[in-house]
Structures are given as structure tokens and as C-alpha cells.
Amino acid sequence: MKNYQTVRRARRLRKTMSKPEVLLWQHLRGDPNGLRFRRQHEIDRFVLDFYCPKAKLAIEVDGTAHDMGDQPRFDERRDEVLGATGIETVRIPAIAVLRDAAAVADRILRYAIAKSQ
């Protein structure tokens, strides 16, 4: 059953993606190498930056906000909950995407391909 509050939040986040998320999405959209990626995808009560269902892989682009306050503890707990369902989370620093989005996307694609086989 869908949590409609989470669905609404995901829709809002799709419209307000950060610059690193937009840059990475330009490389992950359009089913590269036969892998489909979803952006701002809701699972349970969480919204994932990117998700590849075939590889059961969540991609999180972490900016400085992920180091502040309760966010590190929230991220750790979310990764545990997702891991219990078989979804692996890969965290990418936003600065790495800003420096070379194509290289980051290439590494993600290679890892997702290996996981999905």
C-alpha cells in the first residue's frame, strides 16, 4: 500500500532536484545499458534520490546537509531498513558529481550491471 504523503513529497522533490542530482540524472535517464533508473523514487516512507529496481540499488547524492544534526543517524537507519529488504544503498558525495558527473554515472552503471547479473 502506498503512503500518499511520501508520494506527494517525491513529486515535489522531482521538481526541486539539486544541481548534482540534475547532472547525474542526465546520465542515468533513458535506460542506459538496459538498466532503468527512477529519480526521487518512494519506497515505504523513504524517498530515494535514484533507484535501479533490476539491481536493487539505491543511489543517494549526499551534500553537506547529510553531515548535520540528526541526518547521519537518519541516513544510517534508512540504509538498515532498505538493506533488510535487499536494497543496497550507495552514497555519492555531491562534490564528486559536480566535478565529473559522467565518471560518477559510469561507476554507478558498472556497479549496477554487476549487481543485476
C-alpha positions as a Markdown table, in Angstrom:
| # | Residue | x | y | z |
|---|---|---|---|---|
| 1 | Met | 0.0 | 0.0 | 0.0 |
| 2 | Lys | 1.3 | 3.4 | -1.0 |
| 3 | Asn | 2.0 | 6.1 | 1.6 |
| 4 | Tyr | 0.4 | 9.1 | -0.3 |
| 5 | Gln | 2.3 | 11.6 | 1.9 |
| 6 | Thr | 5.6 | 10.1 | 0.7 |
| 7 | Val | 4.3 | 10.1 | -2.9 |
| 8 | Arg | 3.5 | 13.8 | -2.7 |
| 9 | Arg | 6.9 | 14.5 | -1.2 |
| 10 | Ala | 8.6 | 12.5 | -4.0 |
| 11 | Arg | 6.7 | 14.5 | -6.7 |
| 12 | Arg | 7.7 | 17.8 | -5.0 |
| 13 | Leu | 11.4 | 16.7 | -4.9 |
| 14 | Arg | 11.4 | 15.8 | -8.6 |
| 15 | Lys | 10.6 | 19.4 | -9.3 |
| 16 | Thr | 13.3 | 20.8 | -7.0 |
| 17 | Met | 16.2 | 18.5 | -7.6 |
| 18 | Ser | 19.6 | 19.7 | -6.5 |
| 19 | Lys | 22.2 | 20.6 | -9.2 |
| 20 | Pro | 24.2 | 17.4 | -8.6 |
| 21 | Glu | 21.0 | 15.3 | -8.8 |
| 22 | Val | 20.1 | 17.0 | -12.1 |
| 23 | Leu | 23.6 | 16.4 | -13.5 |
| 24 | Leu | 23.6 | 12.8 | -12.5 |
| 25 | Trp | 20.0 | 12.3 | -13.9 |
| 26 | Gln | 21.2 | 13.5 | -17.3 |
| 27 | His | 23.4 | 10.4 | -17.4 |
| 28 | Leu | 21.1 | 7.8 | -15.8 |
| 29 | Arg | 17.9 | 8.6 | -17.6 |
| 30 | Gly | 16.8 | 6.7 | -20.7 |
| 31 | Asp | 17.6 | 3.2 | -19.6 |
| 32 | Pro | 21.4 | 3.2 | -20.1 |
| 33 | Asn | 22.8 | -0.3 | -20.7 |
| 34 | Gly | 19.3 | -1.7 | -20.4 |
| 35 | Leu | 19.0 | -0.5 | -16.7 |
| 36 | Arg | 16.1 | 1.6 | -15.7 |
| 37 | Phe | 16.7 | 4.3 | -13.0 |
| 38 | Arg | 14.0 | 6.1 | -11.3 |
| 39 | Arg | 14.5 | 9.5 | -9.7 |
| 40 | Gln | 13.1 | 10.6 | -6.4 |
| 41 | His | 11.5 | 7.2 | -6.0 |
| 42 | Glu | 9.4 | 6.3 | -3.0 |
| 43 | Ile | 9.9 | 3.1 | -1.1 |
| 44 | Asp | 8.0 | 2.7 | 2.2 |
| 45 | Arg | 8.3 | 6.1 | 3.9 |
| 46 | Phe | 11.5 | 7.0 | 2.2 |
| 47 | Val | 12.3 | 8.9 | -1.0 |
| 48 | Leu | 15.4 | 7.7 | -2.7 |
| 49 | Asp | 17.4 | 10.1 | -4.9 |
| 50 | Phe | 17.8 | 7.4 | -7.6 |
| 51 | Tyr | 16.7 | 3.7 | -7.7 |
| 52 | Cys | 17.6 | 0.9 | -10.0 |
| 53 | Pro | 15.0 | -1.9 | -9.5 |
| 54 | Lys | 16.8 | -4.6 | -11.5 |
| 55 | Ala | 20.0 | -4.2 | -9.4 |
| 56 | Lys | 18.0 | -3.4 | -6.2 |
| 57 | Leu | 20.3 | -0.4 | -5.8 |
| 58 | Ala | 19.6 | 3.0 | -4.2 |
| 59 | Ile | 21.8 | 5.9 | -5.1 |
| 60 | Glu | 22.0 | 8.8 | -2.7 |
| 61 | Val | 23.7 | 12.1 | -3.6 |
| 62 | Asp | 25.0 | 13.4 | -0.2 |
| 63 | Gly | 25.6 | 17.1 | 0.2 |
| 64 | Thr | 26.8 | 18.9 | 3.4 |
| 65 | Ala | 23.3 | 18.6 | 4.9 |
| 66 | His | 23.8 | 14.8 | 5.3 |
| 67 | Asp | 26.6 | 15.6 | 7.9 |
| 68 | Met | 24.5 | 17.8 | 10.1 |
| 69 | Gly | 22.2 | 17.3 | 13.1 |
| 70 | Asp | 20.2 | 14.1 | 13.1 |
| 71 | Gln | 20.7 | 13.4 | 9.4 |
| 72 | Pro | 23.6 | 11.0 | 9.7 |
| 73 | Arg | 21.6 | 8.8 | 12.2 |
| 74 | Phe | 18.5 | 9.0 | 9.9 |
| 75 | Asp | 20.6 | 8.0 | 6.9 |
| 76 | Glu | 22.1 | 5.1 | 8.8 |
| 77 | Arg | 18.7 | 3.8 | 9.9 |
| 78 | Arg | 17.2 | 4.2 | 6.4 |
| 79 | Asp | 20.1 | 2.2 | 4.9 |
| 80 | Glu | 19.4 | -0.5 | 7.5 |
| 81 | Val | 15.7 | -0.6 | 6.7 |
| 82 | Leu | 16.4 | -0.7 | 3.0 |
| 83 | Gly | 19.1 | -3.3 | 3.4 |
| 84 | Ala | 16.7 | -5.6 | 5.3 |
| 85 | Thr | 14.5 | -5.6 | 2.1 |
| 86 | Gly | 17.6 | -6.4 | -0.1 |
| 87 | Ile | 18.2 | -2.9 | -1.4 |
| 88 | Glu | 21.8 | -1.7 | -1.2 |
| 89 | Thr | 22.5 | 2.0 | -0.8 |
| 90 | Val | 25.4 | 3.6 | -2.4 |
| 91 | Arg | 26.3 | 7.1 | -1.2 |
| 92 | Ile | 27.9 | 9.5 | -3.6 |
| 93 | Pro | 29.3 | 12.9 | -2.4 |
| 94 | Ala | 27.6 | 15.8 | -4.2 |
| 95 | Ile | 31.1 | 17.3 | -4.9 |
| 96 | Ala | 32.1 | 14.2 | -6.8 |
| 97 | Val | 29.1 | 14.6 | -9.1 |
| 98 | Leu | 29.8 | 18.3 | -9.6 |
| 99 | Arg | 33.4 | 17.6 | -10.5 |
| 100 | Asp | 32.7 | 14.8 | -13.0 |
| 101 | Ala | 29.1 | 13.6 | -13.3 |
| 102 | Ala | 29.9 | 11.4 | -16.3 |
| 103 | Ala | 32.6 | 9.5 | -14.4 |
| 104 | Val | 30.3 | 9.0 | -11.4 |
| 105 | Ala | 27.5 | 7.8 | -13.6 |
| 106 | Asp | 29.8 | 5.3 | -15.3 |
| 107 | Arg | 30.9 | 3.9 | -12.0 |
| 108 | Ile | 27.2 | 3.6 | -10.9 |
| 109 | Leu | 26.3 | 1.8 | -14.2 |
| 110 | Arg | 29.2 | -0.6 | -14.0 |
| 111 | Tyr | 28.3 | -1.5 | -10.4 |
| 112 | Ala | 24.5 | -1.8 | -11.2 |
| 113 | Ile | 25.3 | -4.1 | -14.2 |
| 114 | Ala | 27.5 | -6.3 | -12.0 |
| 115 | Lys | 24.8 | -6.5 | -9.3 |
| 116 | Ser | 22.0 | -7.3 | -11.7 |
| 117 | Gln | 23.7 | -10.3 | -13.3 |
